[in-house]
Amino acid sequence: MTLLFMLVKSNMLRKFMLIQIFCALGLNIFALLFLMNGLRKKMENLFSKNLTFLHNYLILSLGLFIVEILN
């Protein structure tokens, strides 16, 4: 009886641990998406207000992309 209880308890703990890992990963992904969405909105606001900044940012990004391709 004790051995059966230990096996059941071990199986339950294993399932609980998997649920905890799944929840932690889900919360991390949610936080990441939430932060990225906020950052994207801030960048959109910045670009829409300042076209010179947008132009310089795009030129810099294109330059870095070309340098990465050539290396």
Sine and cosine of phi, psi and omega as CSV:
sin_phi,cos_phi,sin_psi,cos_psi,sin_omega,cos_omega
0.00,0.00,-0.67,0.74,-0.01,-1.00
-0.91,0.41,-0.65,0.76,0.01,-1.00
-0.90,0.44,-0.67,0.75,0.04,-1.00
-0.89,0.46,-0.67,0.74,0.03,-1.00
-0.88,0.47,-0.66,0.75,0.00,-1.00
-0.91,0.42,-0.63,0.78,0.02,-1.00
-0.92,0.40,-0.68,0.73,0.02,-1.00
-0.91,0.42,-0.68,0.73,0.01,-1.00
-0.89,0.45,-0.67,0.74,0.02,-1.00
-0.89,0.46,-0.68,0.74,0.01,-1.00
-0.91,0.42,-0.65,0.76,0.02,-1.00
-0.91,0.41,-0.66,0.75,0.02,-1.00
-0.90,0.43,-0.63,0.78,0.02,-1.00
-0.90,0.44,-0.70,0.72,0.03,-1.00
-0.90,0.43,-0.65,0.76,0.01,-1.00
-0.90,0.44,-0.62,0.78,0.02,-1.00
-0.91,0.42,-0.66,0.76,0.04,-1.00
-0.90,0.44,-0.63,0.78,0.04,-1.00
-0.90,0.43,-0.66,0.75,0.03,-1.00
-0.88,0.47,-0.70,0.71,0.01,-1.00
-0.89,0.46,-0.70,0.72,0.00,-1.00
-0.88,0.48,-0.69,0.73,0.01,-1.00
-0.91,0.42,-0.66,0.75,0.00,-1.00
-0.90,0.44,-0.68,0.73,0.03,-1.00
-0.90,0.43,-0.66,0.76,0.01,-1.00
-0.89,0.46,-0.66,0.75,0.02,-1.00
-0.92,0.39,-0.63,0.78,0.02,-1.00
-0.91,0.43,-0.67,0.74,0.01,-1.00
-0.91,0.41,-0.66,0.75,0.03,-1.00
-0.88,0.48,-0.70,0.71,0.01,-1.00
-0.89,0.45,-0.66,0.75,0.01,-1.00
-0.89,0.45,-0.72,0.70,0.02,-1.00
-0.90,0.44,-0.63,0.77,0.02,-1.00
-0.89,0.46,-0.71,0.71,0.00,-1.00
-0.92,0.39,-0.66,0.75,-0.01,-1.00
-0.92,0.40,-0.61,0.79,0.03,-1.00
-0.90,0.43,-0.67,0.74,0.05,-1.00
-0.90,0.45,-0.67,0.74,0.02,-1.00
-0.91,0.42,-0.66,0.75,0.01,-1.00
-0.88,0.48,-0.67,0.74,0.01,-1.00
-0.91,0.41,-0.63,0.78,0.03,-1.00
-0.90,0.44,-0.67,0.74,0.00,-1.00
-0.91,0.41,-0.64,0.77,0.04,-1.00
-0.88,0.47,-0.68,0.73,0.03,-1.00
-0.90,0.44,-0.66,0.75,0.00,-1.00
-0.90,0.43,-0.69,0.72,-0.03,-1.00
-0.93,0.36,-0.63,0.78,-0.04,-1.00
-0.94,0.35,-0.45,0.89,-0.01,-1.00
-1.00,0.09,-0.44,0.90,-0.13,-0.99
-0.71,-0.70,0.99,-0.12,-0.06,-1.00
-0.94,0.33,-0.49,0.87,0.05,-1.00
-0.90,0.43,-0.67,0.74,0.04,-1.00
-0.89,0.46,-0.67,0.74,0.03,-1.00
-0.87,0.49,-0.71,0.71,0.00,-1.00
-0.88,0.48,-0.73,0.69,0.01,-1.00
-0.90,0.43,-0.63,0.78,0.02,-1.00
-0.90,0.44,-0.68,0.73,0.00,-1.00
-0.92,0.39,-0.66,0.75,0.04,-1.00
-0.89,0.45,-0.69,0.73,0.02,-1.00
-0.89,0.45,-0.69,0.72,0.01,-1.00
-0.89,0.46,-0.68,0.73,0.01,-1.00
-0.90,0.43,-0.66,0.75,0.03,-1.00
-0.88,0.47,-0.70,0.72,0.02,-1.00
-0.91,0.42,-0.60,0.80,0.02,-1.00
-0.90,0.43,-0.68,0.73,0.00,-1.00
-0.91,0.41,-0.65,0.76,0.03,-1.00
-0.88,0.47,-0.66,0.76,0.02,-1.00
-0.90,0.43,-0.61,0.79,0.00,-1.00
-0.92,0.39,-0.66,0.75,-0.06,-1.00
-0.95,0.31,-0.41,0.91,0.01,-1.00
-1.00,0.09,0.00,0.00,0.00,0.00
